[in-house]
């Protein structure tokens, strides 16, 4: 960013901070009391917000529904609102006491939603927006709120790839629309992460991961501070965020003070994480007998003859044990959370201070997360027209990551040994769980905030100036003692990264109602913003630390065993945006938005991107002709929208020719010398273009996502039932991708806007009140389900198929097919006998594999697609789709007097996975029969439940274990499995104790006891430990961190 832009940022920051601490003014005040009731049941409503209109002065009702509030005058207007009820405005007209009866609103059509820089009600918005109430996710035992959204919003897919404490999962809205910018093995890790906006502070997790590494940037946010979450699914709502909104936007609003005297809240829970259901294994004498039976049936005479005698000895204790080694690696672990907050107002200033402490130890020793998260919100009105707010939240996080590999190898029980016979000391110590010999600690400090000045010079005009910031400091220390390293050399590495992001936004809104009955209303938003982000990092690694007692990088001489590097990235963005809305009688509405963004990541000729959007609605139920249907359909609204959003490229410097100064060729004259110094040329360190990387991408343009949405909202039977249906078509155009280029270019790859992807689907949300309003038992049900179809629409080189990844795990991009398709041999069962193998009439030979060995009885029947009696890569097909087809959640909530229970279930249907877990399990046993008792096959190799070929004539699903024709290659259709599942995710049971008069005199407003059980049961058919813990590309070897069960008990007190 230029010096002028930097000066503007500093200037605005200083002005905002100066005004923030200005003196306050006082006004004449009147005290008002009242009571808020449920209109249908005539019972008091607690926790209802009562706010003086036009400001932030307010309070909330007590357990008996009463409130007391001091307002500026007796003619003030009170805004009464709470989730689940229609908002009301009450004009005092000189009254000092009021009673308000609120109508239930199952769909919340009058609930306020945030649509980007402005608020709207569900009744008047034309966008596809879904909301989650903060109270529905509070006290759920997860460190980050994104994991709590699973199964709660139609079209929002959340998957726990790793349940390691604090780890990031997969979160995408309306399908995956990202391809990685490389054709290497890591391509299939691309994730279409949404943009998060938390109280006006932008969290672009795709950018923040550059600095945060494996840590989740959202871990700094205390989930119990959240009041509501709005998910902007279509482009009409998200386009106002322009270049960052291609994958949708999630807007988080945190709890604000209601005003009045100080209100305290203390909430705490404690519990255990326990291991999930393990895969059954056969161990001990039963294991030995089973394997010997298979050997006698399938192994040749020569193979049986080379078996060591002691391996078949029934008295050998090493192979007659009864130990399930899975139990050695997992422990019941402590889970604890404490929340404290105080909120209130004093002399025109509102405040809320909260503090959160979270601890979760891992199922396996060496994994944990600790978090301390303070937050301070302050709002003041130095005058009637000026409001100042400061919102700061911090996170101090410490994580332990086990052995540092990102895997929990013991969970892949295929690798377990049958015994500790012939296992070296290092492997034995690993199996014994000596994680104290490995240190992988990450410490993160995150400081985020927003300073905001709001000026309302006139009733219908508002100016807002805002400065937001994200500051992140991450340090990771890793060390392995020589006792757990195979080369007996201790190693260590250290990384430190600092990230700073500042954004200034200034915008003005104007609104006006006019006409004979104020039937017409117009609002206009106009704004601009500037943003800068800088990431600095330093890393060092060393191998051969002389003593284990040295727990840092020390004692390693300069040379190839010691490497240090630094990194600097700087990017900036300038934006201009506007939105105009028109509403007629509440029945018809039109919204138009337009945004222009310029990003430093692009070359000057393609730096600007344009992102327009349009939406319209028709509230059909407000039409006179619809009254005859009102007894059945109480509300009906039709919505349409079209818009374009965008995305920055992943690389900060793709447009430039990148240089390389690390001339490290140890065997070359340009490599390290005897002292390990880089050789110079003419006294100057050698610098060359990075020909091993990509050519400069000077022609890349913005990735854009045009999207069309058609939706309908219906409420039935006086709002007892609500239904929302959205149909969408979302394109992701000009996605940046790397392809290989001829070596004559001087580079290995070229980057450009090569790929287009489309996602289309249907989202359905159904909410019902299942019992009579007169019933004391309340039962509400919510079902959301999304159907998504993902496919490729453009490829480079004339739309030719593009294959990438290593040979044994090659994937393919094909027009009309989904992302990450698996390239495999189609397996048509098993040849029962050698006579069943097709014979080439020209040569008389049976079908061969890669022109070599002929298939025999017991081999998996790989299909000869082209009919040349030779199975090779030309016979491979595309099969499977790792992109989720159908997903959603089912929620049941029952309340009776003070009792409440909520049951959340989630489901995934139609997702295919590449089961490397089963492939490795079978391949390890087939290497040669003695490995049946070796360190690889182990007790996991229990084949009793598999339909294996054992003798000639068998009609089997899987071939012989000892086939020599590469039977268990992962490139086989039999390892492409359906990973659909239904999970009983969370059960939350609570009881609100009656607050006696004695407790009220002590100041206690509410006491609630609650318990949560998480991840209770999962139903699925795949041959995997857990069908959810799988990456976006669908490949798994089941060696990730397992999804644990969690049980907590907590107490919530408000006073």
N, C-alpha and C positions, 0 to 999 in steps of 0.2 A: 504494500500500500504506500502511496506517496506521502511525503512529509506533510503536505496540506491536509490530507485525510487524517493523518495521525493527530495533527493539531486540532482538527474539528472534534475528534473523539475526546481528547483531553479537555477541550473547552467545555463541551457538553457535560462531561463527567463532573467538572468543577462546579458548573452552574447548578446542576441537579443536587449535588451534595450540599452546596451552600444554601439553597432554598429549603432543603429537607430539614434543616435544623433551625429554621426561622421560628420566631416567637408565635404563640397561639393567641387567638382572640376568643372572647367569650360573648355569649348572647343570652337574651332573656329565655327562660326555660319554664316548661309546664310538665308536671308529673302525671302520667297516664297509667292506669291499671286495667287489667282485663283478663279474659279467659277464652281459650280456644277449645272447641269441641268438634268431634266427628259428627257430621250432620246425620248420618244414617244410624249410628249407634248411640248418639248423645253421650259419648264418653270423652273424658279429657284427652288431649293430645299433648305429649311431652316432646321437647326438643324442636318445637316449631319456631322458625326465624320470624321475628317481629322487627321490621326495619323502617325507620323514618324515610319516606320517599325523597329522593334527590340527594342522598348522602349515605354515610356508612354507620350512622348512629342506630344502634339496635340492640336487641337482646334475644333470648329464647325462652320458651315456656318451661315451667317446672313440671314435676311428675303429675301434679293435679291440674295441669293445663293453664295455670295462671302466669301472668307476667307483670312486670312493672318497668316503665320506661319514661325517661325524662326527654321531652321533645322541645323544639324551639318555640312553638306557639300552639294555642288551642285549636287552630285551624289546620294543623298538619295532617298529612295522609300517611297511614301505616300500610306497609306491604307485608302481607302474611303469607308465608310460603314454607312448604316442606315437601320432600320427595314423596310421591304417591298421592298427592292431593292437589286440586286446582288452586293456583295462586289467587289471592284476593287483595283488593285495595280497599281500605276503610278510611273514609274521611271523618275526622273527629267532630268537626263542626261545633267545637266548644265542649264536647263531652270529656269527662275525666275518667269514665269507666265504660268499657265496651265488651260485648260478648260476640264471638265470631264462630260460626258453624261452617266447617270446610267439607266440600264434596270430594269423595274419593275419586281418584283418576288413575285407573290401573295402568294405562299406557303413558300417563304423564304428558298429555298433549299440551298442557300449559306449563310443563317444566321448562326451565331455561337451559338452552344448550349454547355452547361456544362454537362459533363458526369461523373464527379467525379474525381477531381485532374487534369483533362485535359479538353481541349476544342476540339470541332469537328464541322464540318458543317453538315447540314442536308443531303447534298449530299453524304457524306462519312460515316455517322454513320449507324450502323446496329441495333441500339436499338430502342425501342418504347418510344419515347420522345415527349412530347407536350409542347408548350410554350405559355406564356401569356405576352404580352407587358405591360410594366409599364404604358404607356400612356393610355392604355385601362381601367385601374382601378383607375387612379389617381383622386383625389377629389370626390371619391364615399363616401357617408356619413356613414362610418363604422370605428370603432377604430382599427380593426385588418384586415390584408390583407387576411387571410384565408376565411373570409366570402365573400370577393369580388370575389373569384374564382368560385362561384356557377354558373354552366351552361356554363363555358368557356373551359373546357377540357373534352374530351371523356374519360370515365372511372374514373373520379374524382367526387365523390358524396359528396356534401356539403349540410347539412341540419341545419337550425336554430332551435335547440330544444328550446332555450329560447332567446328571443330578448332583454333580460335585457342588458343594456349598458355594454359592456366589457365581456359578458359571452362567454364561449367556445361553439362551435357547434360540430356537427358530421362531420368529414372529413375522408373519407377512399378512397383508390384506389383499384379498382377491387374487390369490395365486402368486407363484414365483415368476418374476419378470426380469431376472438378472442372469447374465452369463459372465463368468470371470474373464478378465482380460488376458488369458493365457491358454495355450492349448496343452499345458502340462498336466501332471497327475493331480495337481491341486485345483483344477478348473471347477470341479463339481462342488466346491464349497461356497459358491456364490449364493448370497442370501439377500432377498429383497426386504431389507429392514425399513420399517416406517420411520417417519420423522416424529420425534416427541417434542411437545411444547408444554413446559411445566411453568405455570403462572407467567407466561410470556417469555420464558427463557428457553431457547432452542437447544435440544439435545439431538444432534445428528450422530447417532451411534456409529454409522459407517465411518465418519471422520474421526470420531473420538477413539475408535479402536486403534488407530495409528499410535496414539500415546498410551492408551490403557492396556494394550496387549490382550491377554486372556481375561482380564478383569472386566466386569460388567459396569459400564459408566452409570447405569441406573441404580447401582447398589447404594449410592449416596442418598437416595430418596427414601425416607421413612414411609412405608405404605400406609401406616395409621394416621399420617398427616393428610391423606387424600380425602377430599369431599366428593368428587365426581370425576369420571373419565369419559370423554366424548371421542368416539372413533369416527373420523371423517373418511368415508369410504369412496365417495365419488369425486370426480374432478371439480365439480362446481363449488364444493366446499374447500377442497384442498388447493385449488389453483391460486388462491391468494398468497400461498407460500411458494409458488413458482418453482424455482430450480431445485428445491429440496423435497418436493412433495410427490414424486412419481410413484412412490410405494405407499401412498396414503399418509394420513396424519393422525396422531393420537394426542389429544389435548387433555392435560391434567390440571384440575383446579384443586388447590389445597384448602384446608379448613381455614376460614377467616373468623376473627372474633365477632361475636354478636353484639358487643357493647355491654354497658352496665358494670356492676361490681365484678371484681375478679372471680373467675370460675376455674376451679382446679379439676384436673382429671389424672388419675393414676391407674394404669392398666398394665397387668403383667401376666405372662403365662410361662409355664415350664413344662418340659416333656421329654420324650425320647424319640430318636430315630432308630428304627429297627430294620434289619435286612429284609428284602423282599423274598418272595418264594424262589428258592433255588431250583435249578434244573435237577431232576432225579438222577442219581448215579448208582452204578452197581459197584460195590467195593468188597474187599476181603475175599474169602473163599468162594463166594458166589460169582464174583468177577472172574476169578481164575478158571472156574469150571465152565462158565459161559464161553470164554475165549478159547479154551481148549476144545470145546465142542465145535466151534466155528473152524478152528485150525484143522481138526480131523476131517471136516467135511470139505473144506475149500482149498487148503494148502496142498501143494504137490508133495510127492514122496521125498523129493530132494529138499524142499523147503522145510518139511517137518524134521528132516535129518539134521539140520543145522541149528535146531533149537537147543540152547544150553540146558543141561540136565537139571540144574538147580532152579531154572525158570518153571519147570514142570513138576517140581517137588511139592507135594501137597502139605509137607510139614515145614516148608520154608516160611518163617514168620514174616519175611518182607512182603510176601504176596498172600498172606492170610490175615492181614490187618482189618480193622473195622473202622477206619478213620475216613470221614468225609472231609477232605482238605478244604472244602469251601468254608467250613466253620472256623478255619484258622485265620481267615483274613478279615472277617467282619465282626463288628462289635456293636452293642447297643450304645448309642451316643447321646450326650446331653444336648438339649435344645432349650434356649432361654431367651425371653424378650421382656424388656421393661420400657414403658412409655410414661412420660410425665409431661403435662402441659398446664399452662396458666394463660387465661385470656380475659380481657376486659377492656374498659375504657376509663380515661381520667382526663378531665379538663380538655375535651375535644380531641384527645388522642386515643386511638385504639391500638391494642397490642396483643400479640400472642407469642409466647415462648414455649418451645417444646424440646424435649430431649429424649432420644431413643438409644437404647443399648441392646444389641442383638448378638447372640452367640449360637453357633451351630457347629458342633463337632461332627466329623465325618464318620461314615460307616467303617472306613478303614483308617487305622492310625496314620497320622501324617496329613490328614485333610481337615480343614476347619475354616471358618470365617468369623471374624469379630468386627463389630461395627459400633461406632459411637457417632450419632447424627444429631447435632443441635440445629435448631431453626429459630429465627427471630423475624417476626412480621410487625411492622409499625406503620400506622397510618395517621395522618394529622391533617387538619383543615385550618391553616392560618387565617383564612378568610372564607366568606360564603362561596366564593367562586374557585378557590384553589384547593386542591387536595394533593398531598404528598404521601407516597408510600415507599417503603424500603422492605424488601423481602430477601433474606439471606439464609441459605441452608448449606450445611457443610457435612462432609462424611469423612471419618477417619477409619480406614478399613485395613485389617490385616488378614491375609489369607495364607493358608498352607496348602500346597498342591501335591502332596505325596512324593512320588519319585520324579516328578517333573516332566514325564513323557506325555501327560495328558490322558494316559490310559490306566485302567486298573486291571492289569494283566490277569490276576487271579480269577476275575469274573469270567474270563474265557476258559471254561473248565476243560475245553479240549486240550489245553496245554498242561493240565495237571499230571504229575507223575503217579504211577501206580504205587510206587514206594520211593524211598530215598536211596535206593540202591544205585550206585554209579552216578550220583549227582555231586558235582563239585561243591566246594565250600561256599563259593559266592552264590550259586543258585540255591543252595540249601538255606543260606541266610536270608535270601529274598523270600523264599517260601515260608520261612519262620517269621516273616513280617518285621524285619529289623529296619523299620523306617527311620529310626533315630540315627541311622547312618547316612540318611539322605536329608538334606535341608533344601526346601524350595519355598521360600517365603516371599510374599509380595505385600508391600505396604503402599496404600493409596491415600492421598489426601485430596479431597475434592471440595472446592469452594465455588458456590454458584449463587447468583443473586440478580436482583432487578431493582433499579432505582427509577421511579416513575413520577412524573409531574403531570397532573390533570388540571386543566383550566377550562372553566365553563363561563365565558364572559356573557353569554346569553343563554336563554332557556333551551334553545335548540341547536346550539353550537358547542362542540367540545374539542379542545386541543390536547393531545397527549404527546409527551416527550419521554422516551424510555431509553435507559442504558442497561443492558444485560451482559452478564459475563459468566464464563466457565473457566475455572482454573484447576488444572489437574497435575498432581505430582506423584509419580509412580516409581518405586524402587523394587527390584526383584533380585534376591540373593539365592544362588543355587550352589550346592556343594555335595559331592559324593565321596565318601571315604573309600579307600582302596579295597576295603573288605567287601564292597558290593559292586566293584568294577572288574570286569573280566580281564582287563590288561594289568590289573594291580597298580594302577596309577590314579591317584586322586585327581579329580577335576572340578572346576568351578567356573561360574560365570556371573557377571553382574550387569544389570541394565538399569539405567535411570532415564526417565523421560519427563519432560515438562511441557504442558500444553496450556496455552492461553487463548481464549476466544472472547472478543468484545464485539458487541453489536449495538448500534444506535438506530432507533426508529422514531420518526416524528410523523404523526398523522392527525388529521382533523376529520370530524364527522359533523354533518348537518342533517337535521331531520325536520320535517314539516308536515302537518296535516291540514287539509283545506277542503273546501266544498261546503255545500249546504249543511250537511250533517257530519262534517269531517270524514267523509267517505274515502277521500284520497289521502294517501300518506306516502311520502318520499323520504329516502335517506341516501346520503352520499358520503363515501369515505375516500380520502385522498391522502397518500403518504409516501414516504421515502425512507430508505434505510441504508446503512453501510456496515460491513462486517469484516473483521480480520481475524485470522487464526494462525498461530505460530506453534510449531512442534519442534522441540529440541530433544535429542536423545544421545546417550553415550553408552556404549557397551564394551565389556572386556571379558575375555575368556582365557582360561589357562588349563593346561594339562600337565600333570606330573608335579603336583605340589608335594614337597618332600616329606611333610609330616601331617598325619591326620589331625593333630592338635591344632594345626593352623586352619582356622575356619574362614579364612578370607583368601583373596588372591594375593599371594606373597610367596617369595622364595623361588620363583620361576624366572630363569634368565631371559633376557630379550632374545627373541628368535621365533621360530615357527610354532612353538608351544605356547606363545603368549601373543594375543592379538587384541588390539584396541581400535575402536572405530567410533565415529560421531556422525550424527545426521541432523540436518536442519531443513524444515519445510515451512513455507510461508505462502498463504493464499488469502485472497480478499474478494469481496463481492459488493457490488453496488446495486440497489434495487429502487424501483418506482412502482407503486401499485395504487389501484383505485377499485371501488365497488359502488354500484348504484342499485337501489332497490325501490320497487314501486308496489304498493298494495292498495287494492280497491275493496272496501267493505269487508275486509278479512277473507273474501272469497277467492280473489285472484291475486297472484303475486308474480313478479318477475325480478330476477337478480342477474346483474351483469358485472363481471369483474375482469380486470386486465392488469397484467404485471409484466415488467421488463427487468431482467437480471443480466448483469455483466460479471463474468467470472474470470479471474486471473489465470485459471487453469487452461484456458483456451488461447489460441493464437489471436493477435489483435483483429484479424479479419473475420473471426467467427466468435467473438467474445460475447455478443449480446444474444439473449434468448427471449422470446415472446410467449406469454402464457395467458390466453383468454379463456373465459368460461361464461356459460349462460345457463340459467335454470328458470323454470316456471312451474306454478302449481295452480290447482283448481280445487278448492274446498267444496266438493259437490254437495255435502250434507247441509251447507248453508243456503242452497237454492230452494226457492218456494216449492218447486215440484217434488222435492225430496222428502217433504214432511210426511207423506203417506207411508214412507218406509222407516221413519225414525224410531218406531217401536222395536224394530229388528236391528236396523243399522243406525247407530247413534252418532257415528262420525265417519266421514269418507273423504279422502283427499287423494288426488292424482298428481304425480310429480314427473317432471322430465328435466334432464340436465345433459349438457355436453361441455367438455372442457379439456384443456391441455395442461399437463404438468411436466416437470423436467427433472433432470438429474445431472450432477457434475460427474466428470470422469473420476475414476478412482485415483489415478496418479496426479500428483501436483505438477509434474514437469514432463508430461508425455510429449509436449510440443517441441521440447528442446533436444538437441543432440547431447547425449549424456557422455561424460568423460570418466575414465578409469585411471586412478593413480596407484592402485594396488597391483603392481607388477610382480606378483608372487608366483614365480615359476622356479621352484626349488632346484630343479636339475638344469636350469638354463643360466646363461651368463647374465640374464636380466633379473634373476631371482635373488633370494636372500644370500648374502655373503656369509662368511664364517661367523660374524657377529650378529647376523640376523637383520642387518640393515638393508633397506631397499636400495638397489643399485641406481645410481644417477646417470644421466647422459649429459655430458658437457657441464657438469656441476649442478644440473637442475634435475629435480625428481621427474622421472619419466611419466608423461601424461598422454594417453591415447583415447580415441573414441571407444565407447563400450560396444564393440562389434558383437559381443556375445549376447547383447540385449536387443531391444527393438529399435527400428529406425525412427527418426524424429517424426512425430505425428502432427504435422503442421496443418493438416486439412480436416482434422476431426471437428465435428459440430456437436450441438447439444443433443443428448438423448432426450426424446420427448415421448410422452404417454397420452395420446388422445383417448378419451373415454366417454361412452354414452351410457346413460342410466335412465330406466323407466321404472317408476315405483308407484305403489298404491298402499295407503294406510286405511284400515277399516276397524271400527269398533262396533261391537254387537251387544244387544241386550243391556242397554244403559251402561255401556263401557265395562261390562263384566268380562267380555272377551275382546281382545285386540289382535289384529293380524297385519303384518307388514310384509310385502313382497317386492323385491327389487330384481330386475333383469339388467344385466350390464354386459358391455363389450369393451374390453380394455386392451389397447394396443401399446406395445413398447417398441418404439421405432428408433432406428439408427443406434442400436446398442454397440458399445465399443468392445472390440474383440481382437485378439492377436491371431495371426495366421503365419505359418512358416513361409519363408521366401527363399529363392535360390541363393546359394552362397555367393554368386557373382555380384549380388547387391552389396556385399560387405557386412550384412547383418543376418541374424537368424530368423527374426520375425518382423512383421509389419503390423501396425495398429491403425484401425480405421473404424468407421461406423458400418460394420459388416452385417449385423444380425437384426432381424425383427422378430418379435414374439407377440402372441396374442393370448389373452385369457378372457373367457366368456363364461357366464354362469347365472345362477339364480340363488337368491338369498331369501330365506323365509324365517320370520320371527312370530311366534304365537304365544300369547299370554292369556291366562284364564284365572278367574275367581271361581272355584269349584263348588263352594257351599253358599247357602243362603246368607244374606246380610244379617239376618236375625240370629244366626248361629254364633255361639261363643267361640267355636273352633273355626279358625280361618285357614284356608288351604289355597295357595296360589301355585300355579304351574307355569313354567316358561320353557319353551322349546325353540331352539334355533338350529337351523341346518343350512348349509351352503353346498351347492353343486358347482364345481369349477372344472373347465376343460382348458388345458394348456397345450399350445402347439406353436411350432416355428413357422414363420411366414416369409422370411428372407434370409439368404445365405450368400457368402461371397462366391466368386468364380461361377456366375451363371446359375446360382442356386444348387450347385452340386452338393451331394452328401459330404459332411465334414466329420471325419473320425479323429478322435483325440484321446489322450491318456495312454498309459502303458499298455503293452500288447495283452497282458493277462487281465486287464480291466478296461478295455477300450469301450468308449461310449460314442454315440453318433448323434449328430444334428441332421435332421431330415425334414424337408418341407412337409407340413401337415402333421408331423409327429411331435410328441411332447419333448421337453428338455430332458437331457440326461438319459435317453433311451439306452437299453443294454444291448450290446452286440454279442450274440451267443449262438451256439449250435442248438438246433431244435432236436430234442431227445424224444424219439418215438418208442418209449418203453425199453425192453431188454430182449436181446436175441435169446430165445429159450435154448436153442442148440446151434451148433456151427452150421448145420444144414439150412437154417433159417436166414443166413446172411445172403443178400443178393449177390449174384455172380455176373461178372462182366462177360457177355457172350463173345466178345472179340478176343479176350485174352484167357478166359477160363478162370481168372482169379476172382476171389471174393473182394467185396468192397474194401478198399484200403484207407488208411488214415495218413494224410500228407504223403501219399505215394509210397509209403513204407509197409508196415505190418498190416496183415489182413485181420479183419474182425473175426472173432470166434464166439461161440456160445458163452453167455454170461457177460458179454460186453454191452455197455449202454449203446442203444441203436441211434447213433447220430445221423440225422437225415441228410441224404445226398440231394441237395436242392437242385443242382444243375444236371444231375443224371449222368455224371461222367465216371461213376464208380470209384471216386476218390474224394474223400471228405477233407476239405481244407478251408482256408479263410473265405473262399468264394461261396461257401455254403452257409455262411452265418446269416442270421436274421436279426431283426430288431424286435425285442420283446420286453414287455414290462414298462411301467410308468411310475417313477418314484414320487411324482407330484400327486398330492392328495386330491382325490376326486370328490369325495363327500366327507364333510366334517361338521361337527356341531356339539351342542350341549343340551342337557335336560336337567332342569332345576325344579325341585319341589320344596316349597316353604310352608310349614304349618305352625300356627301360633294358637295358644290357648292360655288365656289369662296372662300370667307372667312367663310361660314357657314358649320356646321357639326352637324349631329344628329346620335346618336347610340341608338338602341333599343334592349335591352336584355330581352329575355323571357326564362323561365326555366320550366321544366316539370318532373313529376314523374308518372310512370305508373306501375300498378301491385303490389302495396304495400298494405298489409292488416294491419289493426290496430284493437286493442281491445278497443271498445268504452265504457269506464267506465262512460263517461259523460252522455250518453243516459241511461245506466243502472241505475246509481244513480238517475237520474231524474225521472225515472219510479218507482224505488223501494221506493223512499221517499214518493210518493203519495199513494202507495199501503200498507204502514205499517198499517194505518187505516184511514178511510175517514176524520176524523177531521183534519188530517195532511194536507189535501188539502189547509187549510188556515194557516198551521203552519209555523214555521220559516224555514223549510227545502224546501218544494216544491216551494213556492213562485211564482212570475210571470213567471219564466222560465218554470214552469210546464204548458205550453200552449200545449195542446194535439190536437189542431184543425187540424194540418197537418199530424197527425199519423192515420193510418188505424187500430183503436182499435176495439175490439169486444165489443159490447154494449148490444146486446139482442140475445136470442136464434135464431139460423139460420143464423147469420151473417157470411159471408165469409171474414175473416179479416187477416191482416198480423201480428198483435200483439194481445195478449190476453186481458182479462179483467183487468182493473187497480186494482181491489179488489180481485183478485184470492189469495187464501191462500196456494197454492202449489208451493211456491218459484218461482214465474214466472219470476222474473227479475234478477235472479242470473247472474253475469257477465260470468259465465261458460256456455254460450249459444251461438250457432252459429249465432243467429240473431244480436249479438253485435260485430261480426267480420265483419268489413266493408272495402270497397275499398277506400283507401285514395289517389287515383290518383288525380293529380291537374295540371293545367297549369297556370303559374303566369306571368303576365307582370311585370317583375322584376325592370328594370331600364331604364329610358329614360334620355339621356345626350345630351343637346343642347348647342352648343357653337358658338361663332363668333370671328374670328381673325380680328381685326381692321387693315386696311392698315397703315403702319408706314411711315409717311411723312418725308421729308428731315429735317424739323424742329425738329421732334421728334428724328430723328437719331442723329442730332447734340447734343441733350440733353442726348444721350447715350441709348435711349430706343430702344430695339431690337424687342419686341413683346408685344402686349396687347391683351388679350383674355377675353371675357365675357362668362360665362357659367352658366347653370342651370341644376339641377339634380332632377328628381322625382323618388322615389324609392318605390317599393311595391305598385304599383297603383291598381292592380286588380288581384284576384285569382279566378279561375273557378274550382269547384269541386262538388262532390255529397254526400260526407260523412256528417253525422249529427254531425258536429263539428264546433267550431268557426274558427279553422284554421287547415288544414290537415298536415301542415309541422311541427308545434311545438309539436313533439312527439318523445320520446326517442327511442333508438336503438332497444328496445324490443317491441315497437309498442303499449304499453299500455298507455292510457291517460284518465285523468279525466277533461282535459281542464282547469286546474287551473294554468297553466304556464303563463309566461310573454308573452303577445300577440305581434305579429309582427306588428310594426307600419308603417304608411306611413311617408315618409320623403320628404321634399321639401327644396332645397337649391339654393342660388344664389351667384355666386362668381366672382372674378376678379383675373386674372393671369398676372403679369407684369414681363418682363425680361429686364434687362438693364446692 
